Amino acid sequence: MNMPGYVAAVMAKAEAGGVHGAGLAALRRRLRQLSGQQAGLLPSEALEPIAELPRLDELPEPSAGQVREVLDGLVIVKLNGGLGTSMGLSGPKSLLEVKPRASFLDVLATQVLALRERYGARVPLVLMNSEVTRDPSLKVLSRYEGLGVPGVPLDFLQGHEPKIRADDFAPVSWPACLELEWCPPGHGDIYPSLAASGMLDALLGAGLRYAFVSNSDNLGALADARLAAWLAAEQAPFALEAVRGTPADRKGGHLATYQGQLVLRETAQVPDGDASFTDVERWRWYNTNNIWIDLRALKDLQAADPAAPSLPLILNRKTVDPRDPDSTPVIQLESAMGAAISSIPGARAICVPRSRFAPVKTTNDLLVVRSDAYELTSDGQMRATFDGQGPVATLDPEYYKLLPDFDQRFPAGPPSLRRCRQLQVTGDVTFGADVVAVGVARVSGPRHVPDGEVLGA
C-alpha cells in the first residue's frame, strides 16, 4: 500500500528522536489512519447504545486463597506523565497536595502499602512517567521504605512523537523551542510503551499476570480484589470500568456498540453538529479510565502485531505553542487506552460505583477533595462523609482556575462542603476560616466571606 509522502518525513523525525520498536509501529498505524477521509470520527447514527452491564456490587466475594493468589500476580500502574498546566502548575500534577502534607503520590503509596499488609501480597506500584515527571515523582516514592519490589522497576517512560502541521501533515518546525515540536500520543500509548521500555517483559518475568491501570489523579481507583478475581475467573484479556452517566460526564468518553462490537467514543471523535453525544440517557455508560489487562494476552497480541492493540485515532487540534493561539496550527495523533475494548477479542466492561471515579481535573474538583466532604483514612482511602450525591463546586474561572489564585482566595482552607449539594462562586470572593456551605449555596463578589459564615442556609 502506497503511503502519503508526509509519512516518511514524520517517521524519519520520530526515529531520529529516539522512537523505536512498538512505539514506531503504533505511530505508523496512526499515520495510516490519518489518511482516511473521516479519520477518527464515530457518528452517532453508526452506533447503538448499551442497555446493561455486569455490576461490581453483584460479583461474588472470592475466598482468601483466591484473593492472595490473584493479588500476588497483580501490578498497579498509574499514568503519571501529566503536568498541572491547566491549573498553572509547572511540575507533576501528582505532587499537588490533596490533603495537608499529602500529595496524590503520597496517598497512592499509602494505598499500596496498606493493600499489601491486608492481603499479604506483593502488589508492585509502577508509574508511567514523562521525562519531566520522572525525577520528582521517584523522589517522593523514595520516602516509602519497602515500596519497591525486587525485579520490578518503579517506572517506565511514556512515548513521544512529532507534532504535525494541520495543513500538510508534515512534522512541525519550531526553532524557538524544539521541545514544543513533540507531544505524547495520548494514554493509549501505554501499550507500545510497556513493550518498548522493556517493562512488559520485566513484569511477566517477575511472575505478574495482570495490571490494573488508572490515572494518578483518581484516588478512588483502588485495586479491588473482587474485580481482580472476576477478571481471572472469566479469563478476560481486558476489562474497562464504567459508571452510569450523569450530565457532568457529557465531555467524557462513553461506551456504545458498533456493528455488534463494544467501542469507546471520546469527545474528539464526535463529528461537528452531532449533538446527541451529550445525551446521557442514550449513552448510559461512561469511561472511568480504570482498566484491567491480562499481560500475557497483551504479549501474545504484540507478538503478532507490534502495534497491537489497534486503537481508533483521535485528532487533537492545537497550536504548536499552546500558550500562543497565533502559533502554527498542529495536530497531535492520539489514542485512548480504553478504546482497546473494541480490538481485543473477549474484552469486557463492568459497571462500578461512582466512588471509583473521582479524578481531580480542575480547581473545582480540588476544592471538593480538600474539603471535609472527604476524609483521608490511615490506609489511604478518600472516604466520602456526605450522604447521597456529592457536592459540586463551580468557581469563577477568572479568579480560581490557576492554583496560586485559588489558594489566595482560601487562605484558611476550604469551606465545609459535607452538607452542600452545590457551591457556585461568581466574581472575586475570598473565604475566611470555618465557612460552611449548605444545600445550594451561591455567592458573588467582590466580597470577603467572614469567619464562620453559613452560606445557603
N, C-alpha and C positions, 0 to 999 in steps of 0.2 A: 504493500500500500504506500503510495506516494504521500509524503508528509509536506505540509506547507513550509516555505523557506524560513520562516522565523523560528521554527522548531530547532534547527541546527544551532542557531545563534544562542538560544536560551540554554540548550543542553551543554554547549561548549562553555558558557559562562558558569553554569552550575558545577560542571566538573572541575573547572579551574578554581572554583570557590570551595572545593572540598566535599561536594555532594557525591556520594558513591553508593554502589550496591543497591539495596532495596529502595533507598531514597531517590536514586536516579531513575529507577524503574517506575516508581509512583509518579514522579514529575512527568515522565514521558507519557504515561497514561492520561494525566490531566491535560497535557497539551493536545493529545489526540481528541479528547472530549471537547476541548475548546473550539475545534474546527466545526463542530456540529452547529446547525443553524439555530437551534433553541438551547444552546449549551446551558445545562444546569437547571432548566426550568421544569417544574412539575405543576401543570394547570389543574385546578380543582375538578374539572369535568372528566379528567382521566383517572381520578381516584375514587375510592369508596371508603366510607367511614367504618370504624371498628366498633362493634356493639359492646362486647365484654372481653375482659382479660382475666386470667387467674390472679388471685389476690394473695399477698404475703400473709395476711392475717388468717388465711384459711389453710396454710401449709401445716403439716404435722410437725410436732416437736421431735427432732431427732434424738436418738439416745446419746448418752455421754460419750460412748465409744465412737459413734459416728461423727459427733462434733469434733472430738480430738483428732480423728483421722483426717477429716476434710480440712480443718483449720491448719493442721500441720503441713498441708500441701498448698496453702494459700499465701499469696503475696498481695499486700496492699500497695497500689500505685496511685500517687497523687500528681495530677497535672499542675505544675508549679512554674511554668515559664512566663507567667504574666507579670507585668509591672502595673502599678495602680495609676497609670497616666490619666485615666478618666476622672480620678479623684485628686489629681495634682501631685501624685507621688512620683518619685524618680527611682525608687528601688522596688524590690519584690513586694507584691501586694500581700503575700502570706506573712510578712513581718509586721503587718499592721495590727495594733492591739485591738482585740475584740472585747476583752475584759481587762481590768487593771493588771498590768505586768504579765499578760498572757496574749501572745500573738496567735494567729492561725496555726503556725508551725508548733508552737508550744502545746496547743490543745491537741493537735494531731499526734504528737509524740506521746502525750499522756494517754490518749485513747488506745494507742497500740500497746503500750506497756501494760495498761490495765487489762486489755484483752488477753495478752499472754499469761498474765498472772491468774486470770479467772479460769482459763481453759487448759493451761499447761502446754500450750502450743507455741511454736517459734514465731509465726506470722511476721515476716520481714516487712519493713516500710521502705519503699523506693520512691524517689521523686523523679519526674520527667522535668528537668530544668532547662532553661536557656542559658546562654553564656553569661548573661547579666545576673540572673538569679542564683547561679550555682554557688559561688563562694559565700555570699552572705547567708544563704539558706543552710548550707552544710555547717557553717559556723554555729548557727542556732542549734542544730541537731546534735552537735558535738557535746553540748552541755548535758545530754541524757545518757548516762552510763548504761551500757548494755543494750543500747538501741540497735546497733549494728548486728547482723547475723553473719557468721563465717561463710564465705563463699558467695555472698550476695552483695554486690556494690550498693551503696546508698542512693546512687542516682545514675541517670544517663541523660544525654542531651537530646532535645528535640531537634528536628531538621530545620534547614533554611533553604530558600530558593530565590531566584531573581524575581523582582517585581517586573511586570511587563507593561509597556506603553498601551494605553487604551485605544490608540488609533491604529497601530500596525502590529501590535503584539511583540515588538522587538524588546529586548532587555533595556530597561530604562537606564539612562546615564545621569548621574547627579554628583558631579565633582565636588560640590560644596560640602557634601557629607556622604562618603562612599557607603557607610553603614545603611543609609536610607534606601540604597538600591536593593536591599534584601528584606525578606519577610519570612515568618513561619508559615507553614502550609495548613494551618488550622489544626484542631486536636485530632483529626483523622490521621495525622502524621504519626500517631503513637505506634501504628502497626509497622511501617517501614523503619521507624527509629528503634523499636525494640530489636529488630533484626540487624540493622546497620551498626548499631552500637555494640553488638555482642551480648546485650542484656538478656535477650530471649534464650540464647544458649546457656548463659550463666544460670538463669532461673531453672531451666529444665535440668541442668547438670546438678543443681542443688536439691533436686527431687521435688520441685514445686510444680504443681499441676494447673492451678487456677490463679487468675489475677482478678482482683476487684479494683476497678479504676473509677476515680471520681475527681472533681475539681478540689483544689486545696482550700477554696473559699466556701465550700459547702460542708459545714461542721455536722450536719445531720446525717451525712453519708457514713454511717458506721458499718463495719463488716458484720453482717447478720448471719449467725450460724445456720438458721433455717434456710436462708437463701443459698448459702454455700452447699448445704446438704441436698437441697432440691436440685440444684444445677448438676451435682454429681449423680443423683439418682435418675434424673431424666436423661443423663448423658447428652446434655445440651452443649453445643460448642460455643454458644454465645447467648447472653440474655441482657435485655435492657430494662431498667426500672422506669416505670411511667407513673404519672399521677393524673388524677381526674382534673381536667382543665377548668380554670376559672378565668374571669375577664382579665386578671393580672397576667395570664400566660399568653396573651394574644401575640406577643412578639417572639415567643419561643417556638421550638420545633415540635410538630405533632406527628403522631402515627396515623397511617392510613394503609389501605391495600391498593396495589397497582397490578392489574392482571393476576389477582389472586395471591400476590406476594406482599408481605409486610414491607413498608417503606417508611422512612423518616423524612419529612419535608421541613426544611428550615425557611426562615423569612426570606432569605436571599434567593430562594428557588421559586418564589411566587411571581408569576407574570404581572406586569403592570395592569391595574384595573381589576384584579382578582380579589374582590372584597370579601369573599367567603372565608378567607384564611382566618379571620378574626371570630368566626362562628364557633364558640367553644361547645355549643350543644351538638353540632355536627361532628366536629373533630374533638372527640372527648378525651383523648389520651395524649399527654404531653411529656416530652423527654426530660428526664432529670439529669442527664449526662452521668448517671451511675451505671456502669456496665460490668458484666462478668464475662471473662474469657477463658476458655479451655486452651491453655498454652500449647498442648500437644496438637490440638486441632489447628491452631494458627500456624505452627511449624509445618504441618502437612500441607496446608494451603499454600504457604510460601515456597515450599519445595517444588510445587507445580507451577507457581507463578510468583516471582519475587515481589510483584506489586500488589499481591493479594493482602486483604480483601479488596475487591473492586468497589470503589465508593463514588457516588454521584459527585459531579463537580459543583462547587459553589464559587460564584464570581463575586469577589469583594472589591467594589469600586471605590477608590480613594484618590488622594493626590500623593505624589512621591514623598512630600513632606507633609504629614498630617496636620501640622500647625500652620501651614501656608496654603490656603484654598486656591491660590493662583499658581501653585507649582504644577508640574506636569501631571495630568490625569493618568492613573495607572490601574491595573487590575492585579489583584492578588488571587492566585489559584489555590483554593482551599477545599477541604472536605471535613465532614463531621464524623467523629468516631462512632456515634450511634447509628450512622447510616449503614454500617456493616450488617445490620439486621436484614437488609434486602439482598445481600450477596453471599451469606454464609448459610448453606443448607442446614436446616434444623434449628435456626436461631429462634429465640423466644422473646416475648415481652411479658412483664408481670406488673400488676398494679401494686404500688406501695403507698404507705401513708404520707401525707404532706410533710410530716416531720422529717422525712429523709431528704427533703428538697428545700433547703433554706440557704441558698447562696447569697453572698453579700456582694452585690454588683454596684451599688451606689451608696451615697451617704444616707439616703432614706433607709436602706436595709441596715446600715451600720448603726444608726440611732436605735433601731428596734432591738438589735442584738446586744448592744451595750446597756440597754435599759434593764429594768427589773422584770421585763416580760420574759426574760430567760435567765436562768441561774446556771453557773458552771459548776458541775459536780467534781468531786475529787478524782473520778475516773474519766474525766474529760468530756462528759456528755453536756450538751447545751439543752437543759431541760426547761420546757415551757412552764410558766407559772400562771398562765391565763386559762380561762375556760372558753371553749368554743373556738371560733375563728380568731386568729392572731391579729394584733394591731397593725395598721398600715400607716406609715408616715409619708407625707408628701410635703417636702421642703422646697421653698422657692430656689430654683437652681442658680439665680443670680447671686445669691448670698450664701448658699450652702453646698454647692456642687463640689467645690475643692476642699480638701481636708483641712488646710490651715484656716480657711474662712469658717468652716463648720465648727472646728474646735474652739475658735474665738467666741462663738455665739453660745457655747455650752461650757463656760469656764468652770462650773461646779459639777459638771457631769450631766447626763441626760435626765429628762423628767421621768417620773413614774408612768409607765405605759401598760401595766398589767391589767388595768380595768378600762383601757381605752380601745375603741374599735378603729378610730381614725383620728389622726392628728394632721391638720393642714395648716401650714405656716406660709403666709404671703408677706413679702417685704422683709425688711431688716429687723429681726427680733432677736434679742439676747435674753437668755433664760437664767434666772437665779437658781439658788440651791433649793432642793426639796420641792420642786414644782410637780404637781400631779395633774395628769390628763385623764379625763373620764368620758366614756361614751364617745360621741363625736365632738372633737374639740377643734375650734378654728380660732386662729389668732393672726392679726395683721399688724404690720409695722409701718413706720419705725416705732419700736416700743421695747422697753425693758420689762420683762415679767418678773415681779419681785419674788423674793424667797417665800416658799410655802404656798404660793397661789394655786388654787384648784381651777383648772380650765375645763370647760364643757359640762360642769355640774349643773 
